Amino acid sequence: MNPLTDVFFAFNQYIDALIIDPFANMYRMGVPEDVQISVANVLHNASEPVIFVE
């Protein structure tokens, strides 16, 4: 691999282990499942294209 790619990969792994993984675990353990489903639905709907009917 390209050395620059290796640097970015190592940085991403570090950030994942330091911030993302602990936050995801706290979210899974601390937020009720119904709320998690609602959040997932909102994020899914937000990713859909917006169509205005005139």
Backbone hydrogen bonds, N-H to C=O, Kabsch-Sander energy under -0.5 kcal/mol:
donor,donor_aa,acceptor,acceptor_aa,energy
6,D,2,N,-1.9
7,V,3,P,-1.8
8,F,4,L,-2.3
9,F,5,T,-2.6
10,A,6,D,-2.4
11,F,7,V,-2.4
12,N,8,F,-2.7
13,Q,9,F,-2.3
14,Y,10,A,-2.1
15,I,11,F,-2.6
16,D,12,N,-2.4
17,A,13,Q,-2.3
18,L,14,Y,-2.3
19,I,15,I,-2.9
20,I,15,I,-1.4
21,D,16,D,-3.1
23,F,19,I,-2.0
24,A,20,I,-2.7
25,N,21,D,-2.3
26,M,22,P,-2.4
27,Y,23,F,-2.4
28,R,24,A,-2.6
29,M,25,N,-2.3
30,G,26,M,-2.8
31,V,27,Y,-1.9
36,Q,32,P,-2.1
37,I,33,E,-2.5
38,S,34,D,-2.1
39,V,35,V,-2.7
40,A,36,Q,-2.4
41,N,37,I,-2.4
42,V,38,S,-2.4
43,L,39,V,-2.5
44,H,40,A,-2.3
45,N,41,N,-2.7
46,A,42,V,-2.3
47,S,43,L,-1.0
47,S,44,H,-0.6
48,E,45,N,-1.1
51,I,49,P,-0.5
54,E,52,F,-0.5
